[in-house]
């Protein structure tokens, strides 16, 4: 239990159902759906659509989506991959022939076909109980009639202003006289509202064919993109087999590659060799940093689209391989395993829901970078993601670009199970940080005994690109200790990541929710 002498928030507890998101308007939209008889899948779609309006730097309908869904009574979750593919004409030779040495984040070549709507509509068809017309109505309302800009949303909007001003459409639609909207002001997106209404009425085909698809393709082609209407028409979300690893008598479930969920499992498998509770704070940070560097080195070498490369998932998680990695860690010295060749980003939104029947969903949606590519389709108000910047342009690299290929993906929903029961949908936002964030959150709960809110409240660190990024609220002695071990410490000016979780206490029949204190959102239950 937290110390009530200090500022903070308690975990939210409720007996029947709960939604947790990074924005209160989205949380309320999901709760309203649950109270009107919808299930967890329905609530997730309504909440995510709302986030695509009210948290536009973090997510949008021009982005991608992954889902882990645990129907009531299931022993393991169902995984849905809603990540989009590159245009059929995109390949290393084609792009290098155009003088492109690296896929820059604000170019049309960074835009893959957005996969989010294919995931939403597939989930709605297979597991939903309500029509999209009803589920998208809160988002449509906020887009057409306006929403108050929340404080963290305002900060992220301002940080990404140069990107918006660089695009001739975004600069007109997503700024206020060339500036980012301020916290507490109302912002309206009528074009996006109209597009959401068309999707609500026409479903998947309304987005991937017809006028909306034509608008996206026309804008991308005007800027030099290789996209075609066929690329959009062929977009389909895929059901895939989740992967998992055991940690402290619980099973941690992740989506398989092309996502980086396997990286979180590698980190946890390494941590399982240590008595985490017995370590001091600097030891724990150092160990997480070294495990992260080792795991991300494996990620960058092996993870991509399994349709294009055979990915040795079983070997990567095997006792033999994990033992080999763990033996490389020196608790007294920071080591280097080579720089990542994967671009950095920090912008995603994550949510989770549990309904009255015990269905649970872990749901993540992203544009990749803040406001994605910054490129907006002129007639529809759709900001397009830049997930294609994840591709490598070195021929033969496992993650090199090719036509109709999915890149290695950072966004990862998580689901905890135990004894064939769903225990918790959870997720951590923050780009590359997500795998390390999953492992750190799980360790905080299962090793250190924190409740889900306390686990989120702890200061964060992340070893990436030869540096140890740290939030500023660690003790000076911890910074000094880690520096002495050889870490190149970078004190972050902006907090690291975000998270949500709903813990299901089956014994007492209670839902326990946490929501990221670094964001604007909340958990609400009833």
Secondary structure by P-SEA (a helix, b strand, c coil): cccccbbbbccccccccccccccaaaaaaaaaaaaacccaaaaaaaaaaaaaccccccccccccccbbbbcccccbbbbbbcbbbccccccaaaaaaacccccccccccccccccaaaaaaaaaaccccccccccaaaaaaaaaccccccaaaaaaaaaaaaaaaacaaaaaccccccccccccbbbbbaaaaaaaaaaaacccccccccaaaaaaaaaaaaacccccaaaaaabbbbbbbbbbbbcccbbbbbbccccaaaaaaaaaaaacccccccccaaaaaaaaaaaaaaaaaaaaacccccccccccccccccaaaaaaaaaacccccccccccccbbbbcccccccccccccbbbbbbbbcccccccccccccccbbbbcccccccccccccccccccccccccbbbbbbbcccccccccccccccaaaaaaaaaaaaaccccccaaaaaacbbbbbccccccccccccaaaaaaaaaaccbbbbbccccccbbbbbbccccbbbbbbccccccbbbbcc
